[in-house]
Amino acid sequence: MPRIRVLVIDDSALVRQLLTTILSSDPEIEVVGSAPDPYVAREKIMQLSPDVLTLDVEMPRMDGLTFLEKLMRSRPMPVVMISSLTEQGANETLRALEFGAVDFVAKPKSDVKDLLPLLTSEVLMKVKTAACARMQRVNAPPVAIQRVQSTQAMRIGALERYICVGASTGGTEALKQYLASFPAESPSVLIVQHMPEKFTRAFADRLNELCEVRVKEAQDGDRCVPGRVLIAPGNYHMKIVRDGAGCIVRVVEGPFVNHHRPSVDVLFDSAAEVIGSRAVGVILTGMGDDGARGLLKMRQAGARTLGQDEASCVVYGMPKVAYDLGGVETVLPLDRLAEATLKAASIGASAA
């Protein structure tokens, strides 16, 4: 099997060397070159025809976002952004994902040597994932959002139903389309999207501007109420627990689960145990198997479960494993998932 050919683009010679060392440590990857800025990178892309780019957000002469936007118009290809672990870096990275980047790696601010093993694992995984991403999905034209019309059955269901969603690679754009279809009277929604600290708050704020439902980064003790979407904060797990007649979330550290924190399985496992048949579980695009076993537990506990179909996923990993295990009851394309989710959460209705 041919090796994945990678071009590293970063204005820092130290970072270029670090990424080259990390990537070259994997026999399935070949670093074909590096570039200190987009102008040099443009020539090397034409000469070397890499399979994947790693691209720094902040560079002189032309910033990474401008270059990415131009690249995706002229020669769409898999890109993994290398961004700073700051609020500004988070906002720029979200824009990069909107422009067509497959994924991103957050550069540690310090202690690179101590974090090298974890950084190595993340870089290798995300470059390999990008190499198999469906670029036609990454660069798909924006879909006209059609909000689901609220019904009496849905409004009644919103008082006692809970929707739990898991996503990874490609999930930020998928969740944007998915949640934008929800009316304000929707049931409580709990989401785990694999992202680091700072990025989840910026992501929640961006979704809150676009959606009728209220979206926020979860805090420990937040109540699960209709019309509210809680997103697990980066570097923390999120669980649903009973609290009187309703439910709240617990935001906890704990060990990594399936190499992730937050982990989709942690949320889904708690939903299976605490709310059972009052839950709807949804698994979206992403690499790996996080959430697959938890979704099966939810289904076995009586929850309705849905999975995104292969054709609409950027990476058909998590939904495929969940389906193969028997955790997915209904498979649908992304543009039909919101309506089916809300129908499954309605009193006296079934998913289509």
C-alpha positions in Angstrom: 0.0 0.0 0.0 1.5 3.4 -1.0 2.6 5.7 1.8 0.7 8.9 2.6 2.7 11.8 1.1 2.7 14.8 3.4 3.8 18.4 2.8 4.5 20.4 6.0 3.8 24.2 5.9 4.9 26.3 8.8 6.9 29.5 9.2 8.8 28.1 12.2 11.8 25.9 11.3 11.5 24.3 14.8 7.9 23.3 14.2 8.6 22.1 10.6 11.4 19.9 12.1 9.2 18.6 14.9 6.3 17.7 12.6 8.7 16.1 10.1 10.2 14.0 12.9 6.7 13.0 14.1 5.3 12.1 10.7 8.5 10.3 9.6 8.3 8.0 12.6 5.3 6.2 11.0 6.2 3.8 8.2 2.8 4.5 6.5 3.7 8.2 6.1 6.3 9.9 3.9 7.2 13.6 4.4 7.9 14.7 0.8 8.8 18.3 1.7 8.3 21.4 3.8 7.6 25.1 3.2 8.0 28.2 5.3 5.1 30.1 3.7 2.2 29.6 1.3 4.1 31.0 -1.7 6.8 28.3 -1.4 4.1 25.8 -0.6 2.2 26.5 -3.8 5.2 25.6 -5.9 5.9 22.5 -3.9 2.3 21.3 -4.2 2.6 21.5 -8.0 6.0 19.7 -7.9 5.4 17.0 -5.3 1.6 16.3 -5.5 1.2 15.5 -1.8 -1.8 13.6 -0.4 -2.1 15.7 2.7 -1.0 19.1 3.9 -0.3 20.3 7.5 -0.8 24.0 7.5 0.0 26.6 10.1 -2.7 29.2 10.7 -0.4 32.1 11.5 2.3 32.8 8.8 3.9 35.9 7.3 3.3 37.1 3.7 0.0 35.2 3.5 -1.9 33.7 6.5 -3.0 30.1 6.5 -6.7 30.9 6.2 -6.3 33.0 3.1 -4.1 30.3 1.5 -6.6 27.5 2.5 -9.5 29.4 1.0 -7.5 29.9 -2.3 -6.4 26.2 -2.3 -9.9 24.8 -1.8 -11.1 26.8 -4.8 -8.3 25.8 -7.1 -7.1 22.4 -5.9 -9.2 20.8 -3.1 -7.1 18.4 -1.0 -7.0 17.2 2.6 -5.5 19.7 5.1 -4.8 19.4 8.8 -4.5 22.8 10.4 -1.9 23.5 13.1 -3.3 26.1 15.4 -2.4 27.8 18.6 -4.2 26.8 21.8 -5.8 30.2 22.3 -9.2 31.9 21.9 -8.1 33.6 18.7 -6.6 30.3 17.5 -9.9 28.6 18.2 -11.9 31.1 16.2 -9.5 30.9 13.3 -9.5 27.1 13.3 -13.3 27.1 13.2 -13.1 29.3 10.1 -10.6 26.9 8.6 -13.0 24.0 9.1 -15.7 26.1 7.3 -13.3 26.7 4.4 -12.6 23.0 4.0 -9.9 21.8 6.4 -10.5 18.2 7.5 -9.2 18.6 11.0 -6.8 20.5 13.2 -4.1 19.9 15.9 -3.7 22.5 18.6 0.0 23.4 19.3 0.9 23.3 23.0 1.9 26.7 24.3 4.8 25.1 26.3 6.3 21.8 27.5 6.4 20.5 24.0 8.9 17.8 25.0 6.7 16.5 27.8 3.6 16.5 25.5 5.5 15.0 22.6 4.0 11.4 23.0 0.5 12.7 23.1 1.1 15.2 20.3 2.7 12.4 18.2 -0.3 10.2 18.5 -2.7 13.0 17.6 -0.8 14.2 14.6 -0.3 10.7 13.1 -4.0 9.8 13.7 -5.3 13.1 12.1 -3.1 13.0 9.1 -4.1 9.4 8.4 -7.7 10.3 8.9 -7.4 13.3 6.5 -5.9 11.0 3.9 -9.1 8.9 3.7 -11.6 11.8 4.1 -14.3 12.3 1.5 -13.3 15.7 0.1 -16.6 16.0 -1.8 -18.2 16.1 1.6 -15.7 18.5 3.1 -16.1 20.9 0.2 -19.8 20.3 -0.3 -21.7 23.6 -1.1 -23.7 25.0 1.8 -27.1 23.3 2.2 -30.2 25.5 2.6 -31.3 25.0 6.1 -35.0 24.0 6.5 -36.1 24.2 10.1 -38.3 21.4 11.3 -41.8 22.6 12.2 -42.7 22.2 15.8 -45.6 20.0 16.6 -47.7 19.4 19.7 -46.2 15.9 20.0 -42.7 17.4 19.8 -43.5 20.1 22.4 -44.8 17.4 24.8 -41.8 15.2 24.1 -39.4 18.2 24.8 -40.5 18.1 28.4 -39.4 14.5 29.1 -37.0 13.5 26.2 -33.3 14.0 25.9 -31.2 13.9 22.7 -27.5 12.8 23.0 -25.2 13.3 20.1 -21.6 12.3 19.4 -19.3 13.4 16.6 -15.6 13.7 15.7 -13.8 14.4 12.3 -16.2 16.5 10.1 -18.5 17.0 13.1 -18.3 20.7 13.5 -19.8 21.4 10.1 -22.2 18.5 10.4 -23.5 19.7 13.8 -24.0 23.2 12.4 -26.3 21.9 9.7 -28.0 19.5 12.1 -28.7 21.9 14.9 -29.7 24.8 12.6 -32.8 22.7 11.7 -34.0 22.5 15.3 -36.9 24.7 16.4 -36.7 26.6 19.7 -39.1 24.2 21.3 -36.8 21.2 20.9 -35.9 18.7 23.7 -32.7 19.1 25.6 -29.6 18.2 23.5 -26.3 17.0 24.9 -23.3 16.9 22.5 -19.8 15.5 22.7 -17.6 16.7 19.8 -13.9 15.8 20.0 -12.2 19.2 20.5 -9.6 20.6 23.0 -10.1 23.2 25.6 -11.0 26.8 24.4 -12.2 25.4 21.1 -15.5 24.0 22.5 -16.5 27.4 23.9 -15.8 29.2 20.6 -17.7 26.4 18.8 -20.7 26.7 21.1 -20.8 30.5 20.8 -20.7 30.2 17.0 -23.6 27.7 17.0 -25.6 29.9 19.3 -25.5 32.7 16.8 -26.8 30.4 14.0 -29.4 28.4 15.8 -32.9 28.9 17.3 -32.0 26.7 20.2 -29.7 28.1 22.8 -26.2 26.6 22.7 -23.6 26.8 25.3 -20.5 25.1 26.6 -21.6 22.9 29.5 -20.7 23.7 33.0 -21.0 21.3 35.9 -24.5 21.3 37.2 -26.2 22.8 34.1 -29.8 21.8 33.9 -31.1 19.9 30.9 -34.1 21.9 29.7 -36.0 22.2 26.5 -34.5 24.5 23.9 -31.0 24.2 25.4 -28.0 22.5 23.8 -25.0 21.7 26.1 -21.6 20.9 24.5 -19.1 19.0 26.5 -16.1 21.2 27.3 -12.7 20.2 25.9 -10.6 18.1 28.2 -13.6 17.1 30.3 -16.1 14.3 30.2 -19.9 15.1 30.4 -22.5 12.8 32.0 -26.2 13.1 32.5 -27.5 12.5 36.0 -30.9 12.7 37.7 -31.7 15.7 39.7 -35.2 15.7 41.3 -37.8 15.5 38.5 -35.3 16.4 35.8 -31.7 16.0 34.9 -28.4 17.9 35.1 -25.0 17.3 33.6 -21.8 16.5 35.5 -18.6 17.8 34.0 -15.7 15.7 35.2 -12.1 15.0 34.4 -11.4 11.3 34.8 -9.2 9.2 32.5 -9.3 9.3 28.7 -11.8 6.9 27.3 -11.2 5.5 23.7 -8.2 8.0 23.6 -10.6 10.9 24.1 -11.7 13.4 26.7 -14.5 14.3 26.3 -15.6 10.8 25.2 -18.9 10.1 23.4 -19.1 6.7 25.3 -19.1 8.4 28.6 -22.2 10.5 27.7 -24.0 7.6 26.0 -23.3 5.2 28.9 -24.7 7.6 31.4 -27.8 8.2 29.1 -28.4 4.4 28.9 -28.2 4.1 32.7 -30.1 7.2 33.7 -32.7 8.0 31.1 -33.1 4.7 29.1 -36.1 4.9 26.8 -36.5 8.6 27.3 -33.3 9.2 25.3 -32.5 9.5 21.6 -28.9 8.7 20.6 -27.3 10.1 17.4 -23.8 9.3 16.1 -22.3 11.5 13.4 -19.2 11.5 11.2 -15.9 10.7 12.8 -12.9 8.4 12.8 -12.6 5.5 15.3 -15.2 3.8 17.5 -15.9 6.2 20.3 -19.6 6.1 21.1 -20.3 2.9 19.2 -20.6 0.7 22.4 -22.4 3.4 24.3 -25.0 3.8 21.5 -25.6 0.0 21.7 -26.2 0.3 25.4 -28.6 3.1 24.8 -30.6 1.0 22.3 -30.6 -2.0 24.6 -32.0 0.4 27.3 -34.9 1.3 25.1 -33.6 4.5 23.5 -34.2 5.3 19.8 -30.8 5.5 18.0 -29.8 7.0 14.6 -26.6 7.1 12.6 -25.4 9.3 9.8 -25.0 7.4 6.5 -21.7 6.8 4.7 -22.4 9.0 1.7 -22.9 12.2 3.9 -20.0 11.5 6.3 -16.6 13.1 5.9 -15.2 10.0 7.7 -17.5 6.9 8.0 -15.8 5.5 11.1 -17.8 6.0 14.3 -21.3 5.5 12.7 -20.1 2.4 10.8 -18.8 0.7 14.0 -22.0 1.6 15.8 -24.0 0.1 13.0 -21.9 -3.0 12.8 -22.3 -3.6 16.5 -26.1 -3.2 16.2 -26.3 0.1 18.0 -27.9 2.1 15.2 -31.6 1.6 14.6 -32.0 4.0 11.7 -29.4 5.2 9.2 -30.1 8.5 7.4 -28.2 11.2 5.4 -27.3 14.3 7.4 -30.0 16.4 5.8 -32.7 14.1 7.2 -31.3 13.4 10.6 -32.6 16.4 12.5 -36.2 15.8 11.5 -35.9 12.1 12.3 -34.3 12.8 15.6 -37.1 15.2 16.6 -39.7 12.8 15.5 -38.1 10.0 17.6 -38.2 12.4 20.5 -41.9 13.2 20.1 -44.5 11.6 22.2 -46.5 8.9 20.3 -44.3 9.1 17.1 -41.6 6.9 15.6 -38.4 7.6 13.6 -38.6 7.5 9.8 
